[in-house]
């Protein structure tokens, strides 16, 4: 029997996400379902909460266009991390990222604004996240925000800010919780410090995996 390639499996999973109708409210509120995006041989596996109504809900790519997405993209580019496997110019010195969300569709409230996903919505989408984690190779998982961290670590995180950018070894792999970029975008955490945190994430991954950085000019 012919084995299915990982690339094919990822594409099949993306198609399942795009055509999912499990959550009636999300089917009504979304413009489109948003599967994960990035490198399948990633150094870093980012997990956000859900597509934003002004961002990924319209672009179809996690963390793009809205204030959280623009900040996340700036943090990545400033720290030598790429989530763009199809870029015209590939920098071999950059770390590779895969980016996804707990819930693949934008949850809206009665006023049309973003809301937190319900437990049912989280449960319905959990199989997609687990499948992604099996198909994508990664060195470290970085949940963005308290809820993502709680689900990844399977534990309550009451003092979440104290966990930010602190490596935790759990379930046989490394996890480094990060505050969500929306927390920074609304002024609750310094933007320049957040970008420096991404740079320190890059350094940690390189040290832990003995990845050389040849981006500095040679003398």
Residue frames as a rotation matrix with the C-alpha (Angstrom) as fourth column:
UNK 1
0.578 0.816 0.000 0.00
0.816 -0.578 0.000 0.00
0.000 0.000 -1.000 0.00
UNK 2
-0.142 -0.654 0.743 1.40
0.619 -0.644 -0.449 3.39
0.772 0.396 0.497 -1.01
UNK 3
-0.143 0.005 -0.990 2.22
0.943 -0.304 -0.138 5.68
-0.301 -0.953 0.039 1.92
UNK 4
0.750 0.451 0.484 0.94
0.559 -0.823 -0.099 9.26
0.354 0.345 -0.869 1.91
UNK 5
-0.337 -0.917 0.213 3.69
0.656 -0.391 -0.645 11.92
0.675 -0.078 0.734 2.09
UNK 6
-0.401 0.120 -0.908 3.75
0.819 -0.397 -0.415 14.40
-0.410 -0.910 0.061 4.95
UNK 7
-0.949 0.033 -0.312 3.15
-0.152 -0.918 0.365 17.27
-0.275 0.394 0.877 2.51
UNK 8
-0.608 0.766 -0.208 0.07
-0.033 0.237 0.971 15.51
0.793 0.597 -0.119 1.18
UNK 9
-0.223 0.508 -0.832 -1.19
0.907 0.420 0.014 14.82
0.356 -0.752 -0.555 4.71
UNK 10
-0.693 -0.081 -0.716 -0.78
0.435 -0.839 -0.326 18.47
-0.575 -0.537 0.617 5.67
UNK 11
-0.914 0.359 -0.190 -2.72
-0.379 -0.585 0.717 19.53
0.146 0.727 0.671 2.57
UNK 12
-0.390 0.793 -0.467 -5.47
0.378 0.601 0.704 17.02
0.840 0.098 -0.534 3.35
UNK 13
-0.335 0.213 -0.918 -5.67
0.931 -0.076 -0.357 18.41
-0.146 -0.974 -0.173 6.89
UNK 14
-0.892 -0.021 -0.451 -5.89
0.000 -0.999 0.045 21.98
-0.451 0.040 0.892 5.58
UNK 15
-0.735 0.660 -0.160 -8.74
-0.238 -0.030 0.971 20.96
0.636 0.751 0.179 3.29
UNK 16
-0.242 0.631 -0.737 -10.57
0.800 0.560 0.216 19.37
0.549 -0.538 -0.640 6.24
UNK 17
-0.573 -0.028 -0.819 -10.18
0.634 -0.648 -0.421 22.58
-0.519 -0.761 0.389 8.22
UNK 18
-0.958 0.136 -0.252 -11.42
-0.250 -0.824 0.508 24.75
-0.139 0.550 0.824 5.35
UNK 19
-0.463 0.820 -0.335 -14.55
-0.316 0.201 0.927 22.64
0.828 0.535 0.166 4.92
UNK 20
-0.842 0.114 -0.527 -15.27
0.502 0.523 -0.689 21.98
0.197 -0.845 -0.498 8.60
UNK 21
-0.306 0.817 0.489 -18.88
-0.298 -0.570 0.766 22.65
0.904 0.089 0.418 9.70
UNK 22
-0.457 0.078 -0.886 -18.76
0.681 0.672 -0.292 21.27
0.573 -0.737 -0.360 13.27
UNK 23
-0.611 0.149 -0.777 -19.51
0.612 -0.533 -0.584 24.62
-0.501 -0.833 0.235 14.97
UNK 24
0.160 0.796 0.583 -22.72
0.985 -0.171 -0.036 26.22
0.071 0.580 -0.812 13.73
UNK 25
0.809 0.170 -0.562 -21.95
0.326 -0.926 0.190 29.63
-0.488 -0.337 -0.805 15.23
UNK 26
-0.121 -0.946 -0.301 -18.44
-0.001 -0.303 0.953 29.72
-0.993 0.115 0.036 13.76
UNK 27
-0.473 0.040 0.880 -19.68
0.840 0.322 0.437 28.74
-0.266 0.946 -0.185 10.31
UNK 28
0.579 0.782 0.231 -22.01
0.812 -0.578 -0.078 31.74
0.072 0.233 -0.970 10.51
UNK 29
0.827 -0.208 -0.522 -19.44
0.095 -0.865 0.494 34.19
-0.554 -0.458 -0.695 11.87
UNK 30
-0.106 -0.988 0.114 -16.35
0.304 0.077 0.950 33.31
-0.947 0.135 0.292 9.82
UNK 31
0.387 0.078 -0.919 -15.37
-0.810 -0.447 -0.380 34.61
-0.440 0.891 -0.110 6.42
UNK 32
0.422 -0.316 -0.850 -13.24
-0.455 0.737 -0.499 31.52
0.784 0.597 0.168 6.00
UNK 33
0.971 -0.240 0.011 -11.63
0.130 0.561 0.818 28.81
-0.202 -0.792 0.576 8.10
UNK 34
0.572 -0.820 -0.003 -7.91
-0.743 -0.517 -0.426 29.39
0.348 0.246 -0.905 8.68
UNK 35
0.895 -0.323 -0.306 -5.61
0.377 0.916 0.136 26.34
0.237 -0.238 0.942 8.80
UNK 36
0.535 -0.784 -0.313 -2.05
0.202 -0.241 0.949 26.52
-0.820 -0.571 0.029 10.10
UNK 37
0.963 -0.250 0.099 0.68
0.011 -0.332 -0.943 28.01
0.269 0.910 -0.317 7.93
UNK 38
0.499 -0.854 0.146 4.45
-0.820 -0.410 0.400 27.76
-0.281 -0.320 -0.905 7.67
UNK 39
-0.284 -0.756 -0.589 7.24
-0.830 0.502 -0.243 25.22
0.480 0.420 -0.770 7.53
UNK 40
0.798 0.548 -0.252 6.48
-0.382 0.782 0.492 21.57
0.467 -0.296 0.833 8.20
UNK 41
0.281 -0.780 -0.559 10.11
0.807 0.507 -0.302 21.14
0.519 -0.367 0.772 9.32
UNK 42
0.599 0.130 0.790 9.92
-0.085 -0.971 0.224 23.98
0.796 -0.202 -0.570 11.83
UNK 43
-0.644 -0.743 -0.180 12.15
0.244 0.023 -0.970 25.05
0.725 -0.668 0.167 14.66
UNK 44
-0.938 0.345 -0.022 9.26
-0.137 -0.430 -0.892 26.81
-0.317 -0.834 0.451 16.40
UNK 45
-0.529 0.848 0.033 5.58
0.635 0.369 0.678 25.84
0.563 0.380 -0.734 16.52
UNK 46
-0.964 0.222 0.145 3.45
-0.265 -0.823 -0.502 28.89
0.008 -0.522 0.853 17.49
UNK 47
-0.469 0.870 -0.152 -0.10
0.801 0.491 0.342 28.37
0.372 0.039 -0.927 18.79
UNK 48
-0.908 0.232 0.349 -2.43
-0.292 -0.947 -0.131 31.37
0.300 -0.220 0.928 18.99
UNK 49
-0.644 0.731 0.223 -6.07
-0.181 0.138 -0.974 31.58
-0.743 -0.668 0.043 20.05
UNK 50
0.182 0.752 0.633 -8.24
0.718 0.338 -0.608 32.17
-0.671 0.566 -0.479 16.96
UNK 51
-0.483 -0.321 0.815 -8.20
0.836 -0.446 0.320 34.15
0.260 0.836 0.484 13.69
UNK 52
-0.619 0.228 -0.751 -8.92
0.278 -0.831 -0.481 37.85
-0.734 -0.507 0.451 14.19
UNK 53
0.366 0.886 0.284 -11.93
0.643 -0.021 -0.765 39.38
-0.672 0.463 -0.578 12.42
UNK 54
0.853 -0.088 -0.515 -9.79
-0.333 -0.850 -0.407 42.14
-0.402 0.519 -0.754 10.86
UNK 55
-0.103 -0.989 -0.106 -6.85
-0.859 0.035 0.510 39.89
-0.501 0.143 -0.853 10.13
UNK 56
-0.890 -0.401 0.216 -6.65
-0.278 0.854 0.440 36.16
-0.361 0.332 -0.871 9.40
UNK 57
-0.115 0.929 0.351 -10.42
0.299 0.369 -0.880 35.91
-0.947 0.004 -0.321 8.92
UNK 58
0.770 0.381 -0.511 -9.93
-0.310 -0.477 -0.822 37.88
-0.557 0.792 -0.250 5.69
UNK 59
0.087 -0.833 -0.546 -6.40
-0.992 -0.123 0.029 36.82
-0.091 0.539 -0.837 4.66
UNK 60
0.877 0.284 -0.388 -6.64
-0.327 0.944 -0.047 33.11
0.353 0.168 0.920 5.49
UNK 61
0.050 -0.924 -0.379 -3.18
0.338 0.372 -0.864 33.17
0.940 -0.085 0.331 7.11
UNK 62
0.604 0.229 -0.764 -2.73
0.782 0.014 0.623 33.25
0.153 -0.973 -0.171 10.91
UNK 63
0.314 -0.451 -0.835 -1.44
0.554 -0.627 0.547 36.50
-0.771 -0.635 0.053 12.44
UNK 64
-0.686 -0.454 0.569 -1.61
0.728 -0.417 0.544 38.77
-0.009 0.787 0.616 9.42
UNK 65
-0.311 0.481 0.820 -3.08
0.549 -0.614 0.568 42.20
0.776 0.626 -0.073 8.61
UNK 66
0.756 0.640 0.138 -4.63
0.269 -0.496 0.826 43.26
0.597 -0.587 -0.547 11.97
UNK 67
0.553 -0.555 0.622 -2.71
-0.724 -0.689 0.028 44.96
0.413 -0.466 -0.783 14.82
UNK 68
0.579 -0.322 0.749 -1.77
-0.430 0.659 0.617 41.64
-0.692 -0.679 0.243 16.47
UNK 69
0.789 -0.224 0.573 -0.71
0.540 0.698 -0.471 40.18
-0.294 0.681 0.671 13.14
UNK 70
0.737 -0.528 0.421 1.41
-0.012 -0.634 -0.773 43.17
0.676 0.565 -0.474 12.15
UNK 71
0.474 -0.562 0.678 3.17
-0.880 -0.304 0.364 43.14
0.001 -0.769 -0.639 15.51
UNK 72
0.639 -0.197 0.744 3.74
-0.082 0.944 0.320 39.38
-0.765 -0.266 0.587 15.32
UNK 73
0.826 -0.319 0.465 5.19
0.547 0.254 -0.797 39.69
0.136 0.913 0.385 11.80
UNK 74
0.624 -0.610 0.488 7.46
-0.466 -0.792 -0.395 42.54
0.628 0.019 -0.778 12.94
UNK 75
0.503 -0.410 0.761 8.66
-0.748 0.234 0.621 40.47
-0.432 -0.882 -0.189 15.90
UNK 76
0.752 -0.202 0.628 9.43
0.347 0.930 -0.116 37.54
-0.561 0.305 0.770 13.61
UNK 77
0.764 -0.441 0.471 11.29
0.426 -0.203 -0.882 39.56
0.484 0.874 0.032 10.98
UNK 78
0.592 -0.530 0.607 13.23
-0.648 -0.761 -0.032 41.52
0.479 -0.374 -0.794 13.63
UNK 79
0.343 -0.417 0.842 14.41
-0.764 0.398 0.508 38.33
-0.547 -0.817 -0.182 15.33
UNK 80
-0.526 -0.649 -0.550 15.36
-0.851 0.408 0.331 36.20
0.010 0.642 -0.767 12.33
UNK 81
-0.623 0.438 0.648 12.34
0.120 0.872 -0.475 33.88
-0.773 -0.218 -0.596 12.34
UNK 82
-0.732 0.354 -0.582 10.33
-0.680 -0.332 0.654 33.12
0.038 0.874 0.484 9.19
UNK 83
-0.268 0.718 0.642 6.88
-0.096 0.643 -0.760 31.57
-0.959 -0.265 -0.103 8.71
UNK 84
0.510 0.454 -0.730 6.97
-0.682 -0.303 -0.665 31.98
-0.523 0.838 0.156 4.92
UNK 85
0.026 -0.529 0.848 7.95
0.141 0.842 0.521 28.67
-0.990 0.106 0.097 3.26
UNK 86
0.391 0.225 0.893 7.04
0.877 0.202 -0.435 29.99
-0.278 0.953 -0.118 -0.20
UNK 87
0.618 -0.179 -0.765 9.06
-0.042 -0.980 0.195 33.20
-0.785 -0.088 -0.613 -0.07
UNK 88
0.963 -0.270 -0.012 10.94
-0.024 -0.042 -0.999 34.28
0.269 0.962 -0.046 -3.18
UNK 89
0.024 -0.981 0.191 14.07
-0.496 -0.177 -0.850 34.86
0.868 -0.074 -0.491 -1.11
UNK 90
0.878 0.238 -0.415 14.92
0.177 0.644 0.744 32.20
0.444 -0.727 0.524 1.45
UNK 91
0.168 -0.822 0.545 17.44
-0.824 -0.420 -0.381 33.09
0.542 -0.385 -0.747 4.17
UNK 92
0.231 -0.115 -0.966 19.03
0.128 0.988 -0.087 29.85
0.965 -0.103 0.243 5.32
UNK 93
-0.787 -0.614 -0.054 20.12
0.161 -0.121 -0.979 31.53
0.595 -0.780 0.194 8.57
UNK 94
-0.353 0.734 0.581 16.56
-0.849 -0.512 0.130 32.22
0.393 -0.447 0.804 9.70
UNK 95
-0.882 0.218 0.419 14.76
-0.091 0.792 -0.604 29.90
-0.463 -0.571 -0.678 12.06
UNK 96
-0.751 0.635 -0.181 11.67
-0.094 0.169 0.981 28.25
0.654 0.754 -0.067 10.58
UNK 97
-0.813 0.525 0.253 8.22
-0.366 -0.121 -0.923 28.63
-0.453 -0.843 0.291 12.11
UNK 98
-0.623 0.781 -0.045 4.81
0.454 0.408 0.792 27.03
0.637 0.473 -0.609 11.79
UNK 99
-0.939 0.320 0.127 1.88
-0.325 -0.700 -0.636 29.11
-0.115 -0.638 0.761 13.05
UNK 100
-0.507 0.829 -0.238 -1.62
0.383 0.463 0.799 27.95
0.773 0.314 -0.552 13.93
UNK 101
-0.485 0.436 0.758 -4.51
-0.768 -0.628 -0.130 28.63
0.420 -0.645 0.639 16.33
UNK 102
-0.843 0.285 0.456 -6.48
-0.164 0.671 -0.723 26.66
-0.512 -0.684 -0.519 18.89
UNK 103
0.177 0.953 0.246 -9.65
0.398 0.159 -0.904 27.46
-0.900 0.258 -0.351 16.93
UNK 104
-0.625 -0.554 0.551 -9.47
0.657 0.009 0.754 27.80
-0.422 0.833 0.359 13.16
UNK 105
-0.109 0.661 0.743 -12.46
0.766 -0.420 0.486 30.12
0.633 0.622 -0.461 12.65
UNK 106
-0.854 -0.224 0.469 -13.11
-0.019 -0.888 -0.459 33.64
0.519 -0.401 0.755 13.88
UNK 107
-0.278 0.781 -0.560 -15.53
0.949 0.312 -0.037 33.70
0.146 -0.542 -0.828 16.83
UNK 108
-0.756 0.103 0.647 -17.71
-0.006 -0.989 0.151 36.83
0.655 0.110 0.748 16.87
UNK 109
-0.771 0.552 -0.318 -20.13
0.408 0.044 -0.912 38.07
-0.489 -0.833 -0.259 19.52
UNK 110
0.153 0.960 0.234 -23.58
0.881 -0.026 -0.473 39.56
-0.448 0.278 -0.850 18.86
UNK 111
0.655 0.042 -0.754 -21.98
-0.067 -0.991 -0.113 42.93
-0.752 0.124 -0.647 18.02
UNK 112
0.963 -0.265 0.047 -19.62
0.100 0.192 -0.976 41.41
0.250 0.945 0.212 15.46
UNK 113
0.383 -0.865 0.325 -16.51
-0.893 -0.436 -0.108 41.78
0.235 -0.249 -0.940 17.62
UNK 114
-0.301 -0.588 -0.750 -13.94
-0.264 0.808 -0.527 39.11
0.916 0.039 -0.399 18.48
UNK 115
0.570 0.402 0.716 -14.85
-0.806 0.107 0.582 36.90
0.158 -0.909 0.385 21.44
UNK 116
-0.526 -0.700 0.483 -13.22
-0.778 0.625 0.058 34.01
-0.342 -0.345 -0.874 23.25
UNK 117
-0.385 0.383 -0.839 -14.08
-0.490 0.686 0.538 30.62
0.782 0.619 -0.076 21.75
UNK 118
0.492 0.645 0.585 -16.42
-0.860 0.256 0.440 28.41
0.134 -0.720 0.681 23.77
UNK 119
-0.211 -0.545 0.812 -15.33
-0.654 0.695 0.297 25.13
-0.726 -0.469 -0.503 25.33
UNK 120
0.536 0.484 0.692 -17.28
0.184 0.733 -0.655 23.24
-0.824 0.478 0.304 22.66
UNK 121
0.955 -0.200 -0.217 -15.51
-0.280 -0.383 -0.880 25.16
0.094 0.902 -0.422 19.91
UNK 122
0.080 -0.972 0.219 -12.13
-0.993 -0.058 0.105 24.47
-0.089 -0.226 -0.970 21.51
UNK 123
-0.083 -0.044 0.996 -12.97
-0.322 0.947 0.015 20.78
-0.943 -0.319 -0.093 21.87
UNK 124
0.823 0.486 0.295 -14.18
0.120 0.359 -0.926 20.51
-0.556 0.797 0.237 18.27
UNK 125
0.818 -0.541 -0.196 -10.94
-0.461 -0.413 -0.785 22.02
0.344 0.733 -0.587 16.94
UNK 126
0.410 -0.707 0.576 -8.60
-0.727 0.128 0.675 20.16
-0.551 -0.695 -0.461 19.26
UNK 127
0.579 -0.177 0.796 -8.25
0.364 0.930 -0.058 17.22
-0.730 0.323 0.602 16.88
UNK 128
0.897 -0.261 0.357 -6.90
0.254 -0.357 -0.899 19.56
0.362 0.897 -0.254 14.21
UNK 129
0.573 -0.706 0.417 -4.27
-0.800 -0.592 0.096 20.93
0.179 -0.389 -0.904 16.58
UNK 130
0.379 -0.416 0.826 -3.21
-0.395 0.735 0.551 17.45
-0.837 -0.535 0.114 17.68
UNK 131
0.761 -0.055 0.646 -2.95
0.544 0.598 -0.589 16.35
-0.354 0.800 0.485 14.06
UNK 132
0.838 -0.475 0.269 -0.81
-0.189 -0.715 -0.673 19.38
0.512 0.513 -0.689 13.20
UNK 133
0.435 -0.687 0.582 1.50
-0.872 -0.162 0.461 18.65
-0.223 -0.708 -0.670 16.12
UNK 134
0.452 -0.233 0.861 1.96
0.067 0.972 0.227 15.11
-0.890 -0.045 0.454 14.83
UNK 135
0.771 -0.053 0.634 2.62
0.630 0.204 -0.749 16.12
-0.090 0.977 0.191 11.22
UNK 136
0.747 -0.492 0.446 4.84
-0.220 -0.817 -0.533 19.15
0.627 0.300 -0.719 11.80
UNK 137
0.211 -0.765 -0.609 8.36
0.892 0.406 -0.200 18.61
0.400 -0.500 0.768 13.12
UNK 138
0.592 -0.074 0.803 9.33
-0.190 -0.980 0.049 21.25
0.783 -0.182 -0.594 15.67
UNK 139
-0.404 -0.837 -0.369 11.99
0.342 0.236 -0.910 21.82
0.848 -0.494 0.191 18.34
UNK 140
-0.906 0.145 -0.397 9.93
0.339 -0.314 -0.887 23.97
-0.253 -0.938 0.236 20.69
UNK 141
-0.109 0.932 0.346 6.26
0.841 -0.099 0.532 24.89
0.530 0.349 -0.773 20.99
UNK 142
-0.968 -0.208 -0.139 5.38
0.249 -0.856 -0.453 28.51
-0.025 -0.473 0.881 21.81
UNK 143
-0.048 0.999 0.009 1.76
0.982 0.046 0.181 29.04
0.181 0.018 -0.983 22.92
UNK 144
-0.814 -0.183 0.552 0.66
0.204 -0.979 -0.024 32.68
0.544 0.093 0.834 22.63
UNK 145
-0.195 0.750 0.632 -1.48
-0.715 -0.550 0.431 33.73
0.671 -0.368 0.643 25.57
UNK 146
-0.502 0.000 0.865 -2.85
-0.817 0.329 -0.474 32.12
-0.285 -0.944 -0.165 28.71
UNK 147
0.503 0.810 0.302 -5.53
-0.659 0.586 -0.472 29.91
-0.559 0.039 0.828 27.18
UNK 148
0.657 -0.341 -0.673 -3.20
-0.502 0.469 -0.727 28.49
0.563 0.815 0.137 24.52
UNK 149
-0.439 -0.879 0.187 -0.62
-0.698 0.203 -0.687 27.78
0.565 -0.432 -0.703 27.24
UNK 150
-0.220 0.433 0.874 -3.17
-0.832 0.385 -0.400 26.05
-0.510 -0.815 0.275 29.46
UNK 151
0.811 0.580 -0.080 -4.27
-0.521 0.654 -0.548 23.77
-0.265 0.486 0.833 26.64
UNK 152
0.391 -0.752 -0.531 -0.73
-0.489 0.320 -0.812 22.97
0.780 0.577 -0.243 25.49
UNK 153
-0.649 -0.718 0.252 0.47
-0.556 0.222 -0.801 22.25
0.519 -0.660 -0.543 29.03
UNK 154
0.014 0.774 -0.633 -2.87
0.203 0.618 0.760 20.82
0.979 -0.139 -0.148 30.20
UNK 155
-0.299 -0.093 -0.950 -2.78
0.953 0.019 -0.302 22.86
0.047 -0.995 0.083 33.40
UNK 156
0.801 0.597 0.041 -4.19
0.584 -0.796 0.160 26.09
0.128 -0.104 -0.986 34.81
UNK 157
-0.352 -0.916 0.192 -1.91
0.855 -0.398 -0.331 29.13
0.380 0.048 0.924 34.57
UNK 158
0.573 0.697 -0.432 -3.19
0.818 -0.516 0.253 31.65
-0.046 -0.498 -0.866 37.11
UNK 159
0.508 -0.488 -0.710 -0.09
-0.063 -0.842 0.535 33.89
-0.859 -0.227 -0.458 37.12
UNK 160
0.763 -0.103 0.638 0.53
0.603 0.468 -0.646 33.71
-0.232 0.878 0.419 33.42
UNK 161
0.899 -0.417 0.138 2.66
-0.298 -0.809 -0.506 36.84
0.322 0.414 -0.851 33.04
UNK 162
0.371 -0.786 0.495 5.32
-0.762 0.046 0.646 35.18
-0.530 -0.617 -0.582 35.21
UNK 163
0.365 -0.179 0.913 5.50
0.304 0.950 0.065 32.31
-0.880 0.254 0.402 32.71
UNK 164
0.981 0.095 -0.168 6.21
-0.111 -0.435 -0.893 34.57
-0.158 0.895 -0.417 29.73
UNK 165
0.552 -0.791 -0.262 9.41
-0.543 -0.103 -0.833 33.62
0.632 0.603 -0.487 27.89
UNK 166
-0.117 -0.561 0.819 10.34
-0.945 0.317 0.082 30.95
-0.306 -0.765 -0.567 30.48
UNK 167
-0.339 -0.062 -0.939 11.13
-0.642 0.745 0.183 27.48
0.688 0.664 -0.292 29.08
UNK 168
0.084 0.426 0.901 9.17
-0.861 0.486 -0.150 24.56
-0.501 -0.763 0.408 30.52
UNK 169
-0.792 -0.309 -0.527 9.89
-0.535 0.768 0.354 20.91
0.296 0.562 -0.773 29.77
UNK 170
-0.264 0.804 0.533 6.58
-0.614 0.286 -0.736 19.08
-0.744 -0.521 0.418 29.61
UNK 171
0.697 0.652 0.299 5.16
-0.260 0.617 -0.743 16.02
-0.669 0.440 0.599 27.89
UNK 172
0.363 -0.649 0.669 8.55
0.679 0.676 0.286 15.13
-0.637 0.350 0.686 26.46
UNK 173
0.061 -0.351 0.935 9.17
0.879 -0.425 -0.217 18.45
0.473 0.835 0.282 24.69
UNK 174
-0.753 -0.405 -0.519 10.08
0.601 -0.743 -0.293 22.07
-0.267 -0.532 0.803 25.36
UNK 175
0.310 0.863 0.399 7.42
0.874 -0.424 0.238 24.75
0.375 0.274 -0.886 25.71
UNK 176
-0.802 -0.505 -0.319 8.08
0.586 -0.769 -0.256 28.49
-0.116 -0.392 0.913 26.00
UNK 177
0.248 0.968 -0.045 4.86
0.950 -0.252 -0.183 30.40
-0.189 0.003 -0.982 26.77
UNK 178
-0.885 -0.412 0.217 4.62
0.450 -0.875 0.176 33.93
0.118 0.254 0.960 25.33
UNK 179
-0.310 0.795 -0.522 2.07
0.144 -0.503 -0.852 36.63
-0.940 -0.340 0.041 25.99
UNK 180
0.214 0.502 0.838 -0.29
0.908 0.214 -0.360 37.17
-0.360 0.838 -0.410 23.07
UNK 181
-0.728 -0.557 0.399 0.63
0.675 -0.686 0.274 40.01
0.121 0.469 0.875 20.66
UNK 182
0.116 0.835 0.538 -2.83
0.469 -0.523 0.711 41.57
0.876 0.170 -0.452 21.22
UNK 183
0.658 0.031 -0.753 -1.79
0.747 -0.151 0.647 42.17
-0.093 -0.988 -0.122 24.86
UNK 184
-0.377 -0.883 -0.280 1.18
0.737 -0.469 0.486 44.14
-0.560 -0.023 0.828 23.55
UNK 185
-0.582 0.172 0.795 -0.75
0.669 -0.454 0.588 45.88
0.462 0.874 0.149 20.76
UNK 186
0.488 0.830 0.271 -3.13
0.471 -0.512 0.719 47.45
0.735 -0.223 -0.640 23.28
UNK 187
0.150 -0.560 0.815 -0.24
-0.386 -0.792 -0.473 48.83
0.910 -0.244 -0.335 25.33
UNK 188
0.911 0.283 0.299 -0.15
-0.378 0.286 0.881 46.37
0.163 -0.916 0.368 28.23
UNK 189
0.536 -0.820 0.203 3.46
0.497 0.501 0.709 45.32
-0.683 -0.279 0.675 27.56
UNK 190
0.209 -0.491 -0.846 6.28
-0.478 -0.806 0.350 47.31
-0.853 0.331 -0.403 25.92
UNK 191
0.961 0.228 -0.153 6.54
-0.227 0.344 -0.911 46.65
-0.155 0.911 0.382 22.19
UNK 192
0.331 -0.914 -0.236 10.34
-0.764 -0.113 -0.636 46.98
0.554 0.391 -0.735 22.08
UNK 193
-0.337 -0.410 0.848 10.69
-0.863 0.494 -0.103 44.56
-0.377 -0.766 -0.520 24.97
UNK 194
0.570 0.630 0.528 8.40
-0.311 0.760 -0.571 42.06
-0.761 0.162 0.629 23.21
UNK 195
0.864 -0.312 -0.396 10.59
-0.381 0.113 -0.918 42.17
0.331 0.943 -0.021 20.11
UNK 196
-0.161 -0.952 0.260 13.67
-0.923 0.052 -0.382 41.61
0.351 -0.302 -0.887 22.30
UNK 197
0.030 0.261 0.965 11.87
-0.664 0.727 -0.176 38.61
-0.747 -0.635 0.195 23.82
UNK 198
0.950 0.311 0.016 11.54
-0.177 0.583 -0.793 37.11
-0.256 0.751 0.609 20.33
UNK 199
0.407 -0.882 -0.236 15.25
-0.643 -0.094 -0.760 37.64
0.648 0.461 -0.606 19.80
UNK 200
-0.354 -0.511 0.784 15.99
-0.921 0.339 -0.194 35.82
-0.166 -0.790 -0.590 23.04
UNK 201
0.568 0.603 0.559 13.67
-0.402 0.797 -0.451 33.01
-0.718 0.031 0.696 21.85
UNK 202
0.854 -0.328 -0.403 15.80
-0.353 0.203 -0.913 32.74
0.381 0.923 0.057 18.71
UNK 203
-0.106 -0.973 0.205 18.98
-0.849 -0.019 -0.528 32.54
0.517 -0.230 -0.824 20.80
UNK 204
-0.072 0.130 0.989 17.48
-0.800 0.585 -0.135 29.90
-0.596 -0.801 0.061 23.12
UNK 205
0.876 0.451 0.168 16.43
-0.252 0.728 -0.638 27.67
-0.410 0.517 0.752 20.21
UNK 206
0.610 -0.716 -0.338 19.86
-0.454 0.034 -0.890 27.98
0.649 0.697 -0.305 18.63
UNK 207
-0.290 -0.739 0.608 21.70
-0.938 0.095 -0.332 27.16
0.188 -0.667 -0.721 21.86
UNK 208
0.138 0.437 0.889 19.42
-0.677 0.697 -0.237 24.25
-0.723 -0.569 0.392 22.65
UNK 209
0.860 0.286 0.423 19.76
0.089 0.731 -0.676 22.74
-0.502 0.619 0.603 19.17
UNK 210
-0.075 -0.997 0.010 23.33
0.306 -0.014 0.952 23.85
-0.949 0.074 0.306 18.37
UNK 211
0.610 0.323 0.724 22.15
0.787 -0.143 -0.600 25.84
-0.090 0.936 -0.341 15.34
UNK 212
-0.478 -0.849 -0.226 24.82
0.768 -0.528 0.362 28.13
-0.427 0.000 0.904 13.96
UNK 213
0.735 0.621 -0.273 24.00
0.416 -0.731 -0.541 31.69
-0.535 0.284 -0.795 13.02
UNK 214
-0.267 -0.877 0.399 26.09
0.867 -0.037 0.497 32.72
-0.421 0.479 0.770 10.02
UNK 215
0.600 0.622 0.503 24.20
0.783 -0.586 -0.208 35.95
0.166 0.518 -0.839 9.39
UNK 216
0.709 -0.397 -0.583 26.87
0.061 -0.789 0.612 38.17
-0.702 -0.469 -0.535 10.97
UNK 217
0.864 -0.434 -0.254 29.43
-0.394 -0.271 -0.878 39.65
0.312 0.859 -0.405 8.54
UNK 218
0.724 -0.676 -0.136 32.75
0.686 0.686 0.242 37.81
-0.070 -0.268 0.961 8.46
UNK 219
0.762 -0.534 -0.366 35.90
-0.383 -0.827 0.411 39.75
-0.522 -0.174 -0.835 9.27
